[in-house]
Amino acid sequence: MLKYLTLFILFSTFGSTAFSDASPAETHYKNADAYYAIGEFAQAISEYKKAIALEPNSPILYNKLGVAYSELKQYDAALDAYQKALALSPMTAEPHYNIGIVYLKKGTFPRATEAFERAIAVDTGWGDPYTGLGEVHLKQGDLEGAARAYKKATRLTPKSTSAILGLGKVYTKQGRLDEAITAVKKTIEIQMDHTEAHYQLAHIYVKRGEKEKAATAMAFFKVLRQTDPLLQKAELWVKKHPDDARGYNNLGIVYLARCRFADAVANYKHAISLAPDLATAHYNLGHAYHKQAKIDLAIEAYQQALAADIDLAIAHNNIAVCYTESKVNLDKALSHARTAVRLAPTEANYWDTLFQVCDALGLENEARHARKKWKAYSNGE
């Protein structure tokens, strides 16, 4: 499903609301938006309806009501709300676009086409309706029509992942695989963890007979597919619990798995700002820096983790790894590696780290002992 189908719609052409900040209608409107933001769509609908009862001539409220209904797949109710928005404000593009999305989801392509074209007629500079039109053409097998629509969308909105990926799909179906790869990779450049883009990339590599590249792309796609629901839950959790440090720490873990390093770091730091003694957040921050080869920052974060929990074996191990990789402070590496195996004596990886440090320092007897322990615990002995 394309990203634009999530229905996060802009309302700029409606203008500002006519509500007074202190009015009951404004209160219900803000409540509804807050419920919508955390995925509580039924409550959002209830609040939008209360606002509409007080302000029945607001096209914004009807359009947002329709979006909330669409999230619950109550498409007939959504269409009714969008039509009421258009009756109050005929020269606005968003309700037409949203109607097109509903009909696209329902597989009613002629009506979807009509709605997207009406949105374009109202606002020729808005790229999303062209993307919707491209999706309709693609589903109907009209590759040339889809390409024209997607290209127009990308000219208007150069960073629209939906339009760029759509164009990549067209090129794939046309056998223009080099151009398809360029489009899909551009999508990934804009959004590193775009699940469908990685699937499409793997599919194209299969077609080209590039098995290793296909396997790599498919492996990351599987990670993304597995973490998609976790990401949604984690993002909603922090919206609902903005003061929960562990929630931000967990969200950072998901971002890191999806290679969104900057987002992971930002969430770990936010968790730390809420709970400075949360050792796991400091450790995870170090792990994120470590994966980016920012060794000094990684060591600093791991040390902060140990300041919060001196017995955190994995932090000791990873500091030893950092020093060993950078080939400095091997005496400190040895101390941390020894501590790690003392705290977690059955963890094979920690014995391997100790072996690497001892080998680098020329401590042959201890290196042999560590190697023996690593092999034993690796084999489950």
QUIPE-V159825 format. One record per residue. N is the residue number from 1. RES is the residue in one small letter. PHI is phi in radians with two decimals (999 if undefined). OMEGA is omega in whole degrees, 0 to 359 (999 if undefined). Layout:
n;res;phi;omega
N;RES;PHI;OMEGA
N;RES;PHI;OMEGA
//
This chain:
n;res;phi;omega
1;m;999;183
2;l;-1.28;185
3;k;-1.09;184
4;y;-1.19;179
5;l;-1.33;179
6;t;-1.34;172
7;l;1.19;170
8;f;-1.53;193
9;i;-1.71;173
10;l;-1.46;182
11;f;-2.18;189
12;s;-1.08;185
13;t;-1.32;174
14;f;-1.32;187
15;g;1.44;181
16;s;-1.41;178
17;t;-1.24;180
18;a;-1.66;185
19;f;-1.42;167
20;s;-1.31;180
21;d;-0.99;183
22;a;-1.67;186
23;s;-1.33;176
24;p;-1.03;179
25;a;-1.08;179
26;e;-1.11;179
27;t;-1.08;179
28;h;-1.13;179
29;y;-1.06;180
30;k;-1.17;177
31;n;-1.07;181
32;a;-1.08;179
33;d;-1.07;179
34;a;-1.15;177
35;y;-1.12;180
36;y;-1.07;183
37;a;-1.08;181
38;i;-1.81;174
39;g;1.39;178
40;e;-1.63;191
41;f;-1.27;179
42;a;-1.10;178
43;q;-1.17;177
44;a;-1.07;179
45;i;-1.04;180
46;s;-1.03;181
47;e;-1.25;176
48;y;-1.08;179
49;k;-1.11;178
50;k;-1.12;178
51;a;-1.16;180
52;i;-1.13;178
53;a;-1.05;180
54;l;-1.61;180
55;e;-2.30;187
56;p;-1.26;182
57;n;-1.86;181
58;s;-1.73;178
59;p;-1.16;179
60;i;-1.05;183
61;l;-1.11;179
62;y;-1.15;180
63;n;-1.14;179
64;k;-1.19;175
65;l;-1.06;178
66;g;-1.09;179
67;v;-1.09;180
68;a;-1.12;176
69;y;-1.06;181
70;s;-1.10;179
71;e;-1.08;178
72;l;-1.60;181
73;k;1.06;174
74;q;-1.63;194
75;y;-1.23;179
76;d;-1.12;178
77;a;-1.13;179
78;a;-1.11;180
79;l;-1.06;178
80;d;-1.07;180
81;a;-1.15;180
82;y;-1.13;179
83;q;-1.11;177
84;k;-1.18;176
85;a;-1.09;180
86;l;-1.20;178
87;a;-1.09;180
88;l;-1.49;183
89;s;-2.57;187
90;p;-1.09;186
91;m;-1.69;173
92;t;-2.20;188
93;a;-1.46;190
94;e;-1.03;180
95;p;-1.07;177
96;h;-1.05;179
97;y;-1.05;182
98;n;-1.14;174
99;i;-1.09;178
100;g;-1.05;179
101;i;-1.09;180
102;v;-1.07;181
103;y;-1.17;175
104;l;-1.10;179
105;k;-1.13;181
106;k;-1.41;181
107;g;1.37;178
108;t;-1.66;192
109;f;-1.19;179
110;p;-1.03;180
111;r;-1.25;176
112;a;-1.08;179
113;t;-1.02;180
114;e;-1.02;182
115;a;-1.17;179
116;f;-1.11;180
117;e;-1.15;176
118;r;-1.18;177
119;a;-1.07;179
120;i;-1.14;179
121;a;-1.08;180
122;v;-1.33;183
123;d;-2.40;184
124;t;-1.25;182
125;g;-1.68;182
126;w;-1.74;187
127;g;-1.39;187
128;d;-1.02;178
129;p;-1.08;176
130;y;-1.15;177
131;t;-1.09;177
132;g;-1.06;179
133;l;-1.14;177
134;g;-1.07;178
135;e;-1.10;178
136;v;-1.06;180
137;h;-1.06;181
138;l;-1.11;180
139;k;-1.14;179
140;q;-1.57;179
141;g;1.44;178
142;d;-1.56;187
143;l;-1.18;180
144;e;-1.15;178
145;g;-1.11;178
146;a;-1.10;181
147;a;-1.06;180
148;r;-1.07;182
149;a;-1.16;180
150;y;-1.11;180
151;k;-1.11;177
152;k;-1.10;179
153;a;-1.07;182
154;t;-1.23;176
155;r;-1.19;181
156;l;-1.37;181
157;t;-2.31;188
158;p;-1.04;181
159;k;-1.88;177
160;s;-1.34;181
161;t;-1.12;180
162;s;-1.10;181
163;a;-1.22;182
164;i;-1.14;179
165;l;-1.15;177
166;g;-1.01;178
167;l;-1.12;176
168;g;-1.08;178
169;k;-1.11;178
170;v;-1.07;180
171;y;-1.06;178
172;t;-1.07;180
173;k;-1.14;179
174;q;-1.49;181
175;g;1.38;179
176;r;-1.62;194
177;l;-1.24;177
178;d;-1.10;179
179;e;-1.18;178
180;a;-1.12;179
181;i;-1.08;179
182;t;-1.02;181
183;a;-1.15;182
184;v;-1.17;179
185;k;-1.13;176
186;k;-1.14;175
187;t;-1.01;182
188;i;-1.20;176
189;e;-1.07;180
190;i;-1.32;179
191;q;-2.34;186
192;m;-0.96;187
193;d;-1.82;177
194;h;-1.32;189
195;t;-1.00;184
196;e;-1.13;180
197;a;-1.10;179
198;h;-1.18;176
199;y;-1.12;180
200;q;-1.09;179
201;l;-1.10;177
202;a;-1.06;180
203;h;-1.07;180
204;i;-1.17;179
205;y;-1.08;176
206;v;-1.05;180
207;k;-1.09;180
208;r;-1.51;180
209;g;1.33;180
210;e;-1.65;191
211;k;-1.16;183
212;e;-1.14;179
213;k;-1.13;178
214;a;-1.10;181
215;a;-1.13;179
216;t;-1.12;180
217;a;-1.12;181
218;m;-1.20;179
219;a;-1.09;179
220;f;-1.24;175
221;f;-0.98;181
222;k;-1.12;176
223;v;-1.07;181
224;l;-1.13;180
225;r;-1.09;180
226;q;-1.21;183
227;t;-1.66;177
228;d;-0.93;180
229;p;-1.16;178
230;l;-1.15;179
231;l;-1.10;180
232;q;-1.06;181
233;k;-1.14;182
234;a;-1.17;179
235;e;-1.17;177
236;l;-1.16;182
237;w;-1.04;182
238;v;-1.22;174
239;k;-1.19;180
240;k;-1.39;184
241;h;-2.26;187
242;p;-1.18;180
243;d;-1.86;183
244;d;-1.61;182
245;a;-1.07;181
246;r;-1.15;177
247;g;-1.11;177
248;y;-1.19;176
249;n;-1.07;179
250;n;-1.15;177
251;l;-1.11;177
252;g;-1.06;178
253;i;-1.07;180
254;v;-1.16;178
255;y;-1.03;181
256;l;-1.13;177
257;a;-1.05;182
258;r;-1.66;178
259;c;1.10;174
260;r;-1.66;191
261;f;-1.11;182
262;a;-1.09;179
263;d;-1.17;178
264;a;-1.09;180
265;v;-1.03;181
266;a;-1.06;181
267;n;-1.28;176
268;y;-1.09;179
269;k;-1.12;179
270;h;-1.17;177
271;a;-1.04;180
272;i;-1.15;179
273;s;-1.12;179
274;l;-1.47;182
275;a;-2.47;186
276;p;-1.03;182
277;d;-1.70;179
278;l;-1.38;187
279;a;-1.05;183
280;t;-1.12;179
281;a;-1.19;176
282;h;-1.09;179
283;y;-1.05;182
284;n;-1.12;175
285;l;-1.09;177
286;g;-1.06;180
287;h;-1.10;178
288;a;-1.12;177
289;y;-1.13;181
290;h;-1.05;180
291;k;-1.14;178
292;q;-1.67;180
293;a;1.10;174
294;k;-1.65;194
295;i;-1.14;182
296;d;-1.07;179
297;l;-1.16;179
298;a;-1.10;181
299;i;-1.05;180
300;e;-1.04;180
301;a;-1.20;177
302;y;-1.07;179
303;q;-1.15;176
304;q;-1.14;176
305;a;-1.11;179
306;l;-1.22;176
307;a;-1.13;178
308;a;-1.49;180
309;d;-2.62;185
310;i;-1.14;182
311;d;-1.71;179
312;l;-1.39;189
313;a;-1.05;185
314;i;-1.16;177
315;a;-1.21;175
316;h;-1.02;181
317;n;-1.05;186
318;n;-1.25;173
319;i;-1.11;178
320;a;-1.04;178
321;v;-1.07;181
322;c;-1.05;180
323;y;-1.11;180
324;t;-1.17;179
325;e;-1.10;181
326;s;-1.52;177
327;k;1.05;176
328;v;-2.31;176
329;n;0.90;182
330;l;-1.16;176
331;d;-1.16;176
332;k;-1.19;177
333;a;-1.02;181
334;l;-1.09;180
335;s;-1.07;181
336;h;-1.19;180
337;a;-1.14;177
338;r;-1.11;179
339;t;-1.13;181
340;a;-1.06;182
341;v;-1.27;176
342;r;-1.20;182
343;l;-1.35;181
344;a;-2.36;189
345;p;-1.22;179
346;t;-1.84;180
347;e;-1.53;186
348;a;-1.02;184
349;n;-1.07;180
350;y;-1.22;176
351;w;-1.14;177
352;d;-1.12;177
353;t;-1.06;179
354;l;-1.05;177
355;f;-1.03;182
356;q;-1.08;180
357;v;-1.17;181
358;c;-1.08;179
359;d;-1.11;180
360;a;-1.16;181
361;l;-1.56;180
362;g;1.36;178
363;l;-1.54;192
364;e;-1.11;183
365;n;-1.13;180
366;e;-1.17;178
367;a;-1.12;179
368;r;-1.10;179
369;h;-1.08;180
370;a;-1.11;179
371;r;-1.10;179
372;k;-1.09;179
373;k;-1.14;180
374;w;-1.04;180
375;k;-1.10;182
376;a;-1.10;183
377;y;-1.31;175
378;s;-1.14;180
379;n;-1.60;177
380;g;1.31;181
381;e;-1.40;999
//
